[in-house]
Amino acid sequence: MASADGASTDDRPQAFATGYSTNPSLATAVEEATNAALASLPPATNLQYEIDLALVVASSLYEEPSKIVPTLVQVVESSSGLYGFSGVKNLVGGTAGGVIGSRSLAGNASPEAEADEEARECKPIEAEATPAVSVTLALLPDVELQTFHLNKNDVPEFDGEFTRSSNAAKGWKQMVGLDEFGTEDEAEEKEGEEDDPVFMVIPSPAFQNNLDDFLRGLQFAFPKGQTFGGIASTVSSLSRARIFAYSAKGGSSSNVPDNSVYGDGCVGVAMKGDLRVDTMIAQGAKPVGGVYRVVAAGRGGPGATADEDEASRSTIGAIVLDEAATVEEEEAEEFGEEEEELPEDEKEAKRAQLLADYAKARIPKPPLAEANFVMKALSDDDQAFMRRALLIGLEEGSGAMGIGRSPNELARLSKGEGHRFTVRQVASAGMKDGSVTFPLGSVNVSVGARCRFFVRDGDFAKKEVDALWTGYKKKELEGTLMGGAAKNPPTGCLVLPTLDRGAKLFGGKAGYESGTVSDFLPGVPSISGFFANGVLGALAGTVAATAGGSMNDNMLHGSSSQYVVFRSKTKRPFYSPQKAKAAAADAAAQKAEEESAERQLAAEEEKRTLKATNFASDEAGVAAPRSEDGELVVRRREIHSGRAMSVSTVEWSVAEKTAKPTSALEGYMWEKETEVDRQRERISLALLLSQTKMAMADPKKPKPRDWIGQVKRAGADGNFVIIPECKRMEPVSGSLRKRYDLDKLVKQLTTAGAPAISVNADGVLFGGSMDDITKAREASTAAAVSASLDSGDEGAVAPPVLASDLLLYPYQLYKLRLAGADAVSLVVGALESKDLLYLTKIAATTQLQVVASVTSEVQIEMLSKLGAGSIVALIVSNRDLETFDFDESGEQALGLLKSDALKAFQEKNGDDVPILVEGRVGIVESEGDNVSYIQALKDNGAFGAIVGGGVAEASEEKVLAESMAAWSL
């Protein structure tokens, strides 16, 4: 799926998932394996999504293999409600003598695995000669796929005459049914892109006679393509191999055709797009003897038949020891094995023996004769193998021994340099002349080529597998260190060994090769494969593709293993079942924690709201007592009294609380006094004062910033200044936000351009804490620094913090100074004149600016009696101190702005003390919108407003910035 400009709009992850089952019932095994694979895929976000490719392998011991494909498709379709996939687009597979699968470890990690930094995503399993089914499902976004099935009659004979014809490649594609895949027009449209096709091929055993023509034709028609795969196999010769191919072709996948299972031919899938495939092949062959050169090939030429001429090209007539190459090889082997230094006499004896052996080998000999000579120095097991089968490796291509390449096979592989020799089994030998002939057409023997004898060996095969994967990881690391882009993580891996490997080769240990893959690729979510009758592909693979010669030719490899690693070419997201399950568990735990926190918060809100309600007079309709000037009469907290009680001769005192608050403000004050008393029990006033003095003297400690200076600068151009307030809840209405994330809120306000902020630190009615002041200061500073770095403006300033609380004692001022407050707010209605004077003086000594909040003209007159500079701003509030609710009409603040008391205050203080408004600003509507009310406040002399509830309603960052801009008239 692509947009108009060609860019992909499908951002789904590429994912492979494998399921495995050993159920004796074939249908049940397929169902179990398919469901296990589905459970490890990322859930489909759209019911139109289908499984792009399914690879299914079943043991040949099962009967009725025709059930496999329809059962798998039906399971996927029937589980669409659970996993979301509506069907299967493409499917290939076959029967095998051994099955390789894996089980996801998501959610099943042991304590040891959890401690491991690279916990495995899956656990591979190998089942040889036992009933088992492996199902691998792949999601391949932006990958074009085409499944195919060929009969032997569909493959044209590949010879020189065929390649010389015009449009030969196009003609070959048409013959095999791949003419619509990877056309030349598409290649021109995507010029410059790495979009080479990849072919996974699974032939039946009976197709081997046509396999060479097919592989050569495939490489001719798609010269930049990659090919991998394995020949289907059986547990015994009594059963017949089956191969599977199915394609929904864009229609319903409900009707699986009967001909999706085949007993002959070749099936496969062609892939092109956002898919990178890396391949490697392990030959499992240990070199023995020295390195030789071919000095005579087969005898062909004039008078020979075509078969005789072809046989001559595949024949070695005579060889001679290459002394220099042999010495270099032996020295490399000694260095690689890190053997102990031999004594000089032993070195001389070994050198003399080598010279004697070389003297015998300097004379050209038939390869059979030299093989008999080499066998004499081998172990009994190696001799027994050479008597059963003769393996010869040919060094091919100029790159096989290039500059800087190691001559030692294992050393080369561990460096990612690839194999030096292509090992083949001799097909026939001349008893008269001692020559050896490889399978016809498999190789062209050239005089001068190096060759070597090999034997199969389990210990060497283990070292070879480890060396191959070491080289693979080394090449990846080198590519990153040399400035290349880091590759995407592998999404899946196929392991394709031949039937004579597995436990037979590795000393009875099942799962050695797939386990090694898991060791080197612990994060790969899927490992699968099967034991084949032979593996297909280029020996050089993609790790050492520069080897040259026939190592880059697709061919059949016997007694070998192929490893295929899949990944995305682009920066497509990677899906980890283990991380997804952990994330789901974390999300569930977080949700439960949030729900618990919400319940706790709701209980606290209910408790605070009930407390605020209970603060008022218990008698319905009875107003709180007021003085002659209309101010609330508030008393300080009374000490609990006690009354005597006597029982017989024992007398004791029982405490009882006789006083009850007459208003919300009075109850609030009593609770605040109790709170301060508890704080004094933990930290005495003397100790707190000492800490404050030390902090003020310490140059490293943060100093109070100019809160009012920032506010005045923001309104210097005549704008109405908006100062946002952060508070968790209101005593009457409850919580203002579902989640109160102070750090996030302060950063949003800073980004939105708030000149200063107010933070409610009261824990009695507003749900705040002293720590909120510290958090707000740190968050605003961090946000300002970040904004400065992003914009390059070094003048960015963090908004200073006004601490809002019910302040009754100097003790509270010291606590706020240490918490990082820049200014404090005093509720004038809760203080007597002497307390107001005392607190403003203490605040000045701690370098804290004072903002005074009033709700009446009497309180304004109290402020007028203070000396100049005692307060830096005056807040006229819409709050009703009797109930602690708000005047929803907003008239209280407007009335105070118009009052004579405020005019007198301004005449005394001038413009030095700006007038701010608080309480429902941004919420109160006038003439149909909240901006009109703000305009009325400004017209009546308000310099700005402290906005709490209005900010909470504009919770989104964009809306918040827009609202603050709209209110700043």
N, C-alpha and C positions, 0 to 999 in steps of 0.2 A: 504494500500500500504506500503510495507516494503522493506528495502534494504537487501543485502545479509547477513548482520550480525543481522538481525531481527529488527533493529531500524526503526521507521517510517520515511518515506520521505514525507508524506503528512502533510504540516504545515498549512493547512487551519484552520481557527477558527471553533470551534463548535458553531452553531448559531441556535436559535429558533426565529421565527417571526410569528406574528398573525395578521390576517386581519378580519374585522368584518363588517357585512352589515345587514340592516333591510329592504332591498328592498322587496316589496311584490312579485316580480317575482323571483322564485327560481333560474333560470339560471342566471339572472342578479346579484342576491345576491351572488351566488357562484363566478361569475366573479369578482365582486367588491372586495370581501373578499380575493380572491387569489391574485389579483394584489396588494392589500394593503400589504399582507404578503411578496410578492416578492420584493416590494420596500424597505422593511426593512431588507432584507438579504444582506450580502456582495456580491457584483457583482462577478459572476463566472469568473475566469481567464482562463478557458479552456472550450470550447464548449462541451467537453465530460462529464462535470460534470452534475449530475442530483440531484434533490431533493431526499435526502435519505428517508425521511419519511414525510407523510402528515397526519394530524389528522383533520378530518372534522366533524363538528356537525351542524345539521340543526334542526330547530323547526319541530315538528311533524305536525304542522298546514299546512305546505307546501304539495302540491300534487305532484305526480310523482317524488318520491325520486330517481328513477332509473336514472334521469338526472345528479345527483350530481357528481358521479365519472367521467364519460366521460367529463363533462363540465370542471371540475377542471384540468384534465390531458391536455385537449385541450388548456386551457388558458396558462398553463405553457409552453407547446410546442410552441404555437404561439407567445409568448413573449420572445423567446430565443434571438432574435436580440436586445432586450432592456435590459434584465437582464442576459442573457448568459446561462440559464439552459435549457438543451435539453429535459428534461422529468421528470417523477416521478417514482422512483424505487418501493416504498411501500406506501400503504395508508390503514388506518383503520378509523373507525368512526361509527356514528349512529345518529338516531334521538333522540330528548329529549324534555321534557316538559319545559325546560329552558336552555338558551345558555349563556355561559360566554366567552367573547372575550376581546380584548384590541386594543387600537389605539396607534400607535407610536407617541411620542411627539417630535420626531426629527424635529427641525426647527420650532416648534410651541410653544416654551417655553414662558411663560408669564414673565413680569419683576420680579414678585415674585419668579418664578421658577429659573430664572437666578441668583437671589440673593441667592437662597438656595444652600448650599454646596453640597447637595446630590439631585440634580434635578432628577426627575423621568424620566425613559426611556419610560414608557408607561402608559396609563390610562385605567384601567380595566372597563368593562361594563357588567352588568348582565341584561338579558332579560328573564322574566318569563311569560310564557303563551302568548307570542307575537311572530310573525314571525321574525326570525333572523338566520343568518349563521355565524359560526366561522370557519376559516381555519388557522391551524397552520402548518407551513412548517419548517422542521428541516434539517440542514446540520450536519451530524454525521461522520466526518472522522475517519477512523480506528475503526469503529463499524460494526460488523456483524449483519444483520437484517434478519428475516424471518417472513412473515405474515402467518396467518393460519385461517382456518374456520373449526369448528367442528359442527356436528349434534349431537343430544342427543344419537344416536345409536353408535357414534364413541367413547364414553367415557365408559370404562369398570367400572363395579361396584367395588368399592374399599373396600376390607375387609381383614381380617387376612389371609385368604387362598391365596389371590392374592400376598401378600407381602412375603409369605414363599416360593414362587416358585423361581427357579434359574433364574438369569438374569431378575428379575421382572422389574427393572427400565428400562432396554433396551426394554423389551416387551411393557411396558406402552408407552414409547416414540413412538414406531412403530405404536401402535394403534391410537394415536392422531396425527400422522404425524410430530413429532418433533425428529425423530430418527437421522436426519442429523445435528441437532443443538446441540453443546456442547458435542461431543463424548468423551469417556474416553481417546482415543488416543490424542486428542487435550489437554485434561487436563494434561496428562503426559508430553506433549511437553512444556507446560507453567507452570510446577510445580513451586510453590513459587510465582506466580503472582496472584494478585487479579483480576480475570477475570470471576467473577460469573455472570451467566445470569440474565437478568431482563425481566419480562413479563408484558406487558400492556394488560389487558383483558377487553373486552366489550361484555358481554352476552346479549341475548335477554331476556325479562321477562319470556318467556316460558321455558327457559333453567334452571330455578332455581331449578327444581327437580333434575337435574343432576349436579348442580354447586358444591355441597359439595364433590361429588366423584372426580370431575375434580380438585378442589383446593387441596384436599388431595393427589391425584395422582401426581400433579405437584410438590408439596413439597417433595413427596417421591422420584420422579425421579431426581429432582434438589434440593437437600437438602440445598445448599448454595445460591439458587436463591432468587430473590425478586419478589413479585407479587403486582400489584396495578391495579385499574380500577373501573369501575362502570357499573351497569346494564342500558341498554338503556331504555328510558322512553317515555311517551307521555303526551300531555296536558290533554287529557281526555280519558276515556275508549272507546270512539267511534272510535278512530284511533288506528292503529297498529304500533308498534315500528319496525324500520328497522335498520339493522347493515350493515356496509360496510367493505369489504376487497379486496385489489387489490395488485398485484405484477407484475412488468414488467419482472422479472426473467431473466434479462440480455439482453432481446431482445428489440424490438421497443415497446414503450408505446403508440403508436398511436391507436392500436386496443384494446380497453378496452372490456373485455369479458362481456357478458350480465349477468353472474352470480356473479357480484361484489357486488350486493345488495341482502341481505338475510332477510327473515322474521322470521327466527328461528335459533337456534344454538348459537354459540359463536365465535366471531372474536378476533384477538389479534395480537400482534407482539412480537417476541422474540428478545432481543438485548444483545450483548456481545462485550466487547472491552473497548475503551476509553470513558466510560460513567459511571458516578457516579450518583446514584439516592437516595435521602433522602425522606422518607415518614413519615407522622404524621396523626393521626386520632383524630378528635374531636367528642366526644360522645353526647355532648349537654345535659347531664343528671345531675341534681342537687341532691346530697345526702340528704335524709331526715331521721329523727329518729336516732337511735343509730346503733352501729356495733354489729352484731350477729354472732353466730357460729352455723353451721349445726350440729344437734345432732342426726338426723335420716334422712336417704335417702329413696328412694322408695322401694317398696316391690317386689322383684324378687325372683330368686333362683329356686330350684327344683319344677317342675310342671308348671312353667310359660312358656308361648310361647316366641318365639324370639322377637316379638314386645313388649310383656309385659316386657321382660327382658331389652330390650333397653330403654323402657320408664322409668323403675325403675332407670336406671343409670342417667337419666336426671331429676329426681324428688327430690324435697326437702320435707321431711316429717315433720320435726319439727326443730325449731330454739330456741336459748336462747341468751339473751343479754350478750355480752362480755363487762363487766363493765370497765375493765382496758382500753381496746381499745377505748371504747366510751368516757371515760374521757379524754384520750390522744387526741382524735380527736377534742373534744369540746374545749380543751385548745388551741390546734393548731389553730382552727378556730377563737377563740377570739383574739389570738396573731396576726393572719394574718389580721384581720379586724381592729386592733388597736382601739378597743372600749375604751371609757372613763372608768376610774376606778370607780367601783360601791361602794356605801356605804356598810359598814359592815353588816347592817341589811338586805339590799337587797341581799347581797351575801349569808347570812345565809338562807334567804327564798328560794333562788334559789337552794341552796344545799339541803335543806329539800325536795323541790319538786322533785329533781333528785333522791334522795334516795327513795321517795315514788314510783316514776315511776320504779326505778330499782327493788324494792321489788315485783312489779307486774310482771316484765319481767324476774325474776330469774327462774320462772317456765317454763319449755319447752312448747312451744305452736306451733300449726300449723302456717305456714307463713301467711295464709289468716286472721287468727284471729289477729295476731300481726299487719298486715297491717291495719286492721280496727282500732286498737288501735292507731297506728301512725297517721292515718288520722285526728283524733280528734284535734291534735295540729297544723294542717297545715292551710294555707290560703284557701280561697274558690276556687281560681284557681287551687292550687295544689290538693285539694280534688277532684275537678271535673276531673282532669287528672287521678288520681289514680283509679277513678271509671271506666274510659274508658279503661285504660291500666295499667297493673301492671309490673313495671320494677324492676328487682333485679340484683344487681351486685355481682359477685363472685370474691373474692381475690384469684388469682391463681399464683402459682410459688413461690419458696423460695425467689426470688429477689424482690417480690412486696413490702415487708416491711423489707428490709435489714437494716443493721447497718447504721445509719446516714441518712436514708431516712425519709422524712417528712410524717406523717400520713394524713395531709390535702391534698385533691386532687389538688386544685389550686396551693398550695405551691410546691407540687411535680412537677407539670407541668412547673412552672416558673423556676425550677432548672434543667429542662431537665431530670427528673427522670421517667417520663412516668406515665401512669394511674395506680392506685392501684386496681381498680375493673373493670372487664369486664362486661358491662351492657347488659343484654338481656331481651327481652320481654317474659313474661310468655305466653306459648301457650295454656295451659289448667289448670284447677284447680279442685280438688276433692271437691265436695260440701259436702260430708259426713265427710271426714277426714281433710279438710282444707289444703291439700297438693297442691303444684304447680309444673307444669311440663314444662320444656323448650322444644323447637323444638327437635324432636328425632335426636340423633346423634350429636347435637351441643355442648354438654358438658357432662362430667362425674362428677357428684356431689359426693364429698367425705366428709365423716363425719369429723368434726373438721375444715372445711374450713370456713373462715369469709365471711359474706355477708352483704348486705345493701340494703335498698329500695331507689329508685330514681324516680324523676319526670322530665319532660321536662320543661325548664324554659329559656325564652329568655335572661333575664339579666345575668343569670349564664352562658349561652352559650357564650355571649360576653366576659365575664371574662375568660372563658376556652380558647377561640380562642386567646386572647391576651397572656394568660399564656403559651400556647403551643409555640407561636412564640418567646416569651421572652426566654423560655428554649432553643429553637433551637439556637438563637443567642448567648446565654450564653455558650452553649456547644461548639460552633465554637470558641468563644473567649478563652475558657479554653484550647482547644486543641492547639491553637497558643501559649498561654502563657506558657504551660507546655513543650514547646520545639518542638511541632509538626510542620510540614510544614503547612503554610497557604494554605487553600483550594482555588481552583480557584473560581472566582466569578460565581454565578448562571447564566445559560444561558437561562433558561425557567422555568415556574412553572405551574402546573395543579391544578385547584381547582375543586373538585368533591363533591358537597353537595347533599344530598338527597332532594326529592321534598318537604318534609315537613319543610325544613329550608328556607333560603332566607328571603324575606320580611315577610313571615308568622311568623317566629320565632323571628326575630329581630325588632319587633315593627313597621312593615311597612317600614323599611329602606332597600331599594334595594342596593345591592353591598357592604354589610358590610364586608363579608369575603374576597372577592377579594380586597377590599380597604385596609383591614388590611395587606394582603400580600404585597401590594404596599408600605405600610408604613414601613414594616420591610425589604423589599427587593426593595428599590427605584431604584437600578441599574439594575434590571432584565428586559430584553428587551421584554419578552413575558409572558403574563398571559392569560390562557384560560381554558376551561373546560365545564362541563354541569351538569345539575341537574339530578340525577340518581334515579333509584328505589332501590338502595342500593349500598354501596361501598365495595370493596374487598381488603383484605390485612391483615397484622398482626397489631394488636392494638398497640404493642410496637413500631412498625416502626423501623427506624434506629437510632433515637435519643436516645431511651431508650431500645435498643435491648437486654440488659442484664437482663430484667425483669424476663425471664424464663416462664415455663409453657405454657399454651395455648396462652398467649399474643404474642408469636412468631409464632403461627399457622395462616395460611391464612384462613380467614373466611369472611362471609357476615355480614356487619354491617348495620343495619337499623337506620334511623333518625340520621345520622352521616355525617361528612365531612372528606374528605381525601385531604391532601396537598402533592404534589409531586414536588420536586425541582431537576432540572437537572443541571449537570455541568461536565466538563472534569476531568478525573483523573490526566492527565498529565499537564505540563506547556504549554498547547496549547494556542495560542493567543486568547484574548477575543474581540469580535466584539460588539461595541456599536453604534447603528444607530445614536444616538444623537451626539456622538463625531465624527462619520464619516461624518455626514452632516456639523458639525461645521468645521471639518478639510477641507472639500471640499470648504466651503465658505471662509475659511482663505486662502486656496491655490488659489482660484479665485481672492481674494482681493490682495494677494501677487503678483500673476501674473500680475494683472492690475497695481499694484504699480511698479513692475519691468519694465513693458513695458513703463510706464510713465517716469520712471527714465532713461530707455534706450533712449527714445526720447529726454529727456532733455540733457542727456549726449551727444547724437549725435549732438544736436544743439550747445552745448558748444564746442564740438570737431571741428565742422564746423567753429564756430566763432574763435577758437584759430588758426586753420589751415589757415583761411582767414587772420587773423591778422599777422601770421608769413609770409604769402605770400606778404601782403601789406607793410610789413616792408622793403621789398627790393625796389630797384629803380623802379619808375613807368614807366620809358622809357625802352621799350624792347631792350635787347641787350646791355644796358648801365651798365657797371660794377660799383661796389661801389668804391669810392675813396680810394686810399691806399697811404701810406707814401713811402719814398724812399727805406726803408728797406723791403717793401712789406706788412707791417701790415695794417689792416683796419683802416681807419680814423674814429673814433667814437667821436661824440660830446655829451656832456651832454645835458639834456633836456633844451629847450629854454622856457623862460616865455612868455606866450601869450602877444602879443602887441595889441594895439588898434589904430584905426584911428578915427578922428573927423568927425561927420556928423551934418549938420545944416539944420533945417526946420524952416523957418521963424526966429523967435527970439530965438528958443530953440536949444541948442547944447548938444550932448551927445557923449559918446565914445562907439564903437562897437568892441568887442574883435574878433580877427581873428587869426587863427593859420597859420603862414607863413611857418614854418619849417616842413619838411617831412623826415622821416628816410631814409638813403641811403643803409642800410643793415638790415638783420634780427637782428643782435646783437645790433645795434644802437636802433632800435625800441623796442627791448626787454628791453634795459636799461632804456629807457624813461618810459615805462609802469611800470617797477620795481620802479623807482623813485616816480612815482605817487602813487603807492601802499604804499610805505613807508611813504609818506606825509600823507596819510589817516590814517595810523596807529598812527602816531605822534599826530594827532588831538584827538584820543581817549586816548592815554597814552603818556604823554610827555617823552622826553629823560631823564630828571632828575628823574622822578618817576620810569621809567624802570630801570635806573642805580641803584637806591636805592633798588628796589626789587631784582635785581641780587646780590647785595652785601649781602643782608639779607639771600638769599638762599645759598650763598657760606659760610656764617657764621653758618648756621643752621646745626647741625650734623645729624638731622633727614632727611634732604633733600638729594636726590640722587646726588652723585658726578660723574663727567665725568670719564669713564673707559678708560683703555689703548687700544685704537683702533689699533694703529700700532703694539703694542706688540703682540696682538692676531694674526695679519697678519704675523708678522715675525716668530712667533712660528709655524704657520701652514706651512710655507715654509722652515723651518730649515733643513728638510731632503732632500731638493732639489726639492720638488714638486712645480708645477706651481699653485699658490694660486688663487682660484676662489672666488671673493667677489660678491655675487648677489646684484642687485639693484632693488628696488621696486619703480615703477613709473606707473602712470595711463595711460599716453599716450605720444606720440612723436608729436612735432609740425607739422611735415610734413605728416607722415603716419597715425596719428590718434591714436585711442585707441589700447592698446596692449592686452587687455583682455575683454571678454564680461562682466564680473563682477569683479570689483577690490575690493576684500575682503582682506584688508591689514592684519588684525589679522590672518586670516587663512594662508595667504601667508608667513608671518613672522614665524609662528609656523612650517610650512612645511620646510622652509629654515633652521630653528634651528634644527629640527629633522634630516634633511639631512646632518647636520654637517658643516654648514657655519661658518667659523671662525669669520667673521664680515659681516655686511650688510651695504648697502647704501640706503638711502631713499630720494627720490626727493620731496622736500617740496615746490616747486614753484607752484604758482597758476595762473601765467600769461599764460604760454605755456604748462606746463606739467600736469595741473589738480591736483596738490598736495595742501597741507596745512600744517601750522605749527603743527596742532594737529596730523598729521601723524607721526611726530617724537615721540611724547609722546606715541601714540598707539603702535608703533613699539617697543619701549623700554619695555613697559609693556608686550606685547605679547611674546617677546623673553625671558624675565625673567620667565614668567609663563611656557613657553615650556621647558626651561632648568630645572626648578624645577620639573616639571612632569617627564621629562626624567630621572632625578636623582633619583626620588622615584621609578620609574619602574625598573631601572637597579641596584639600590643600590650603584651607583657611586656618592659619595659625592663631587667629584671634577668637576662635570659638570658646565660649565661657559656659561652664556648667551652671545651671540655675541654682541659686542658694535656697535653703530649706527653712520654712517657718514651721516651728513646732506648735501644734494646737493641742491644748490640754487644759483641764481645770486646775490652775496653779493657785495654791493657797500658802505654800511655805517656800523659803529659800532652798530647802533641801531639794525640791523638785527642779529648781533652776540649775543647781550644781549637776544633777543627773543629766539634764538635757545638754548642758555644756560639754560634758564628757561624751555624750552620745553623738555629738557633731552638729547640733542645731546652730543655725546662723541667727535666728530670731525666734522670739516666743510671743504667744498671744495670751493676753489677760482678759478674763471675763469680768468686766467692771461690776456687774450686778451681784457678784458673789463676794465682793471685797468692800471693806470699810475704807474710808479715806486714808487712815494711817497705814493700813496694810498695802494699799495701792502705792503710796509713797515709798514704803519700805522695799517692796518687791522691785520697783523700778530702779531704785538705787543699787540693790544687790545685782540686778541684771546688768547695770552699767559696769560694775566692778568685774564682771565675768565676760565683758565685751559682747554681750548679747543685746541685740536691738529688740525693742518692745513695741508690739502692736496691740492696741486696746480695742475690745469689742463692746459695743453699747447697744442697748435696746430701748433706751428712754432718754428724754431730755435731762433728767436729773443726773444720770450717769455722765452725760456730756459735760454738765456743769462741774462734776467732780474732777474731770480731766482738765478743765480750764484752770483749776487751782494748782496744778502741778507746774513745776518749773520748766523752762524752755529746754527742749531736747530730751525730756523724760520719755516721750513716746515718738516713734518715727512715722506712725500711720494710725488712722482711726477707722474702725470698721463699724458701720451701722448695719444692724442685723435684723432679719425678719423672723428670728426665733422668738418663741414665747417661752420665757424661763419658767413659767408656772407648770407647763405641761411638757416642755422641750419639743413641742411640735413647731411647725412653721406657720406663718401667716401666708396662706396660699395666694392671697390677692396681691401681695407685695407692697401693700399700702403703708405698712409700718416703716419700712426703710425710706420710702418716698416722703412720708411725713417728717421723719427725722432730718432728711436732707433740706427740707423747707423750713425747719424750726428756727426760732430765734436763738436757742441755745447753741446750735451749730454755727450760726452766723457770728455769734460772740466768740466762739472758739476759733473760728477762722480769722477774725479780726486780730486776735491775740497771736496766733501762730502763723498767719499768712499762708503761703503756698508750701512752706517747709513740711507740713504734715498733710499728705494727700488723704482724701476721703475714699474709702473703699466700701463696697456693699457685699454682704453675704446672705445666703438663704434663698434657695429656689431661683437664683439667677440662671438664665438659660432654660428654665422650665416654665416660669410664670409667663403667661401670654397676655398681651395687650393689643387690642385691635387685630386679633387673629393670629399673631405670631410672637415668638419670644424676643425677637430683635427689637420690636417696638417698645417693649418694657425696658430693655437695656438703653435704648435711645432716650427714654424718659429719665432714666437714672443719670445719664450723661448730661442731659439738658439741665438737670437740677444740681449739677456741681460734682457728681461722682467722678473720681479719677479712674476707677477700675472696679473689678469685682473678684471675689474669691468664689470659684465655682466648683462644687463637689458633685451634687446629684446630676447636674447637666452634663458633666464630663463622663459620669458613669453611663448615662443613656447613649452617648456617642462613643461606644466601646471600641469600634473598629478604628485602626490607626488613621486611615484615609478620612473617614467621617469625622474623627476627632480633630484633625488638622483643619478640615473645612469648617467645622463648627466654631473653632477658636478664631479662625480668620473672619467668619461672618459676625461674631460677637465683638470683635475689635473694631468698633466703628470709628 
